Amino acid sequence: MPSRPSPAPLRPAPSSVLLPLLPLLLLPFTVLLALVAARWSPLLALDRSLAARFHRTAVADPGLTRVNRILSDWIWDPWTLRALLAVAVITLLCRRQWVLGCWVTVTAALGTALQQTVKALVGRPRPVWPDPVDSAGYAAFPSGHAMTAAVAGGLALWLLWLHGTRRGRWWAAAALVAVSVAGVGLTRVYLGVHWATDVLGGWLLGGALVAAAALAYLRRYGARR
C-alpha cells in the first residue's frame, strides 16, 4: 500500500528580503532617535508646523475629530491589536505550533518593553494645546500606537506568508495592514497627542523588530512546522 504523502512544509518568508530590510528600517530610526534626543531645531520646527495644521483642523471639525478618536481609541488601540495577536497565538498553540506561537508572543512583548524603554530614555514631551481635543500620558517618542500597529501588522503578514497564504489574499491583507498602520499614525498626529516624528519612529522601530524576529526565526528553524 503506498504511503501517504507528507504535508508540504510551511513557506518561509525570504531572508533575501528580510536581511536588507532590517538596516533600511533600523538605520533611519537610529538617525531619527539621535535628532530627537538632540532637540535638533529644524526637526522640531517641522513637527510644530505639522502639529499646528492638524490641530486647527481638529478644533474646527468636531465631527471628524470624533471619528479619529473612535479609530484611535477603539479600532486601532494597542490593546485591540494585542487582542488580535493573542487570537493568532492561541490558534498556533491549538495547532501545536508551540515554538512559533511563543516566538510571536515574545516579539510582541519585546516590542512593548522596547517602546517603553525608549520613551523613558528620550523623555520627549507631548504637544501641549490651550484647547486640546484629546489627551495622552507618558513620554511621546516613539508613538506606542504606531509601533504596536507596525508590530502587530508585520507579525500578521509574516504568519500569513509562513502558512502559504495565496498571493492575492496576502496582498489584500498587506493593503489592510498598510491602511491601518498609516491610519493610526495619522490619527495620533491629528488628535494632537503626538508629533509626526514620534509616529515615524514607532513605524521604523516596530518594523525593524518584526524583521529581526522573523529573520532570527528563519535562521534557527527554517520552514519546519
N, C-alpha and C positions, 0 to 999 in steps of 0.2 A: 504494500500500500504506500503510495507516495507521501512523503512528509509534507506537512502544511508549510507554506512559505512564511518566513519570519516577517514581522511587521517592518515597514520601511522606517529607517531611522529619522529622528527629528532633523529638520533642516536648520543648520546653524546660520546665524547672521554672519556675513562675511567679514573676516578680520581685515581684509583689504580695504573695507570701508571704515571700520571702527578705528583702525590704527591711525590713519591720518586725521580722522575726525576729532580725536581726543586733543591733540595740540591745537587744532583750529578753534576749539572752544576754550581750552584752558589758558592759552597764552593771552587772548583778548581779555579774559576775566582777570588775569593777573595784572595786566596793564590798567584796566579799569579800577581794580581794587587799589592800586598804588595812587592813581589820580584822585580817587575819592578820599582816601586816607590823608593825602597831602593837601586836601581842600584846594585843588587846582582851580584858579579863578575862572578861566574860560568854560570849564565844565560846569561849575556851579552856576554861572550866568545862563548857560543854555538850559539847565534844569529849571531855574527860576522862571525863565521866559516861557517854557512849555507848560509848567505847572500853572502859571498865571492865566494863560489862554484857556486851558481846560477848566480851571476853576470859575472863570467868568461865565462859561457856557453852563456849568453845573448849577450855578446860582440862578441863572436866568431861565433855566428849563427844569423845573421840579419834576415833571413827568419823566423825562429822560434820566434824570438823576435817580429816581425811584427804580427804574428798570436796571440801571447799573448797580444799585445796591442789592437788588434781588440776585442778579448774576454773580456779584462778588461775594455776597454773604451766604448764599444758599447753593446755587448750582455749581459754581467754581470754588467754593470754600475748601480750604485744605482738608477739613475733616470729611467732607463729601468725597473728595478724591481718594483719601486714605481708606474710606469705607469701600470704594470700588476696588482698590488694590487688595483689600482684605478678602473680598469675594473671589478675586483671581487666585489668591494664595490658598484659600480653602478648597477651591476647585482642584488646584495642583496637588494638594495633600490627599484629597479624596481619590485622585488618580495615582496615588503612591509615588508622585514625583517629589520626594522629600527634599532632595538637595536643591532643586530649582525653586521650590516654594520657600525654603529657608533663605536662599540667595536673594530672592525678591524682597523678603521681609527685612533682611539685614540692610540691603541697599536703601530701602525706603527709610528705615530708622536712622541710618547713617546720614541720609540727606537732611533729616530734621536736626540731628545733632550738629552737623556741619554748618547748617544755616544759622542756628542759634549761636554757635561759637564765633562765626564771622561777625554777626550782628554785635555781639558783646565786645569784640576786639576793636571794631571800627567805631562803634558808638555814634553813628551818624543821626542827627536829629531829623524828625519828620517835618514836612511842611506845616507851617502854622498860619491859620487864617482868622481874620476877625469875624467871618461869617461861615464857619465850616459846614459842610453838608454831610460829613461822616467823620468817624474818629477811629483811631487805632493806637495801640500802645507799643512800648518797647522801641528798640532802635530800628532804623529804616533800611540799611544796606546789609545784605541783599533782600529783596522782597520775598517774604515767605510764601505768599500766594503764587507768585510767578515761579519760584523754584519748585514748589510742590507740584504745580501743574506740569512743569517740564519733566520732573522725575516720574510722576505717575503716567503721563502720556508716553514718555520714552520707554518705560518698562512694559507698558501695554503693547506697544508696537513691536518690541523685541520678543515678547512672548508669542504674539501672533506669527511672527516670522519663524520662530523656532518650531512652531507646531504646523508649519506648512500651509498657512492660510493662502488661499488663491490670490494671485497678484491684484486682480481688480478689487477684491474685498480689502486687501491690505492697504491699497492706495486710498480707498474710501475711508478706512479707519485713520490713515495718516492725515487726510484732509480734515477730519473731525478733530483730531488732536491738535493740528495746527491752528484751527479756528479757536479752540478752547484755550490754548496756551497764549495766543496773541490777545484773545478777548479778555482773559483775566488780567493781563498786564495793563491793557488799556483802561479797564475799569478802575484799577488801583490809582492810576495817574489822574483819571477823570474825577474821581471822588476826592482827590487832594490829600491822600494819605501816604503817597509815595512819590519820590522823584523818578523821572524817566530812567535814570541810570540805575536806580535800585532794581527796577524791573529787568533791565538788560542784564545786570549782574546775576539776578536769580535765574534767568533763562540760561546764561552761559554756564554757571556753576552746576545747575541741575542737569543740563545736557552732558557736561563733562563727566559727572558722576555716573550717569547711566552708561555712557560709552566705556568708561573704565571698568564698571562692574560686568558689562556684557563681554568685553574683551577678556577679562580675567576668567570668567566662567568658561568661555570657549577654549581658552588656553589650557584650562585644567580638565574640563570634562568633554570638550568637543561636542559631538552630536549624540552622545549616549543618552538614553532615557533616564 
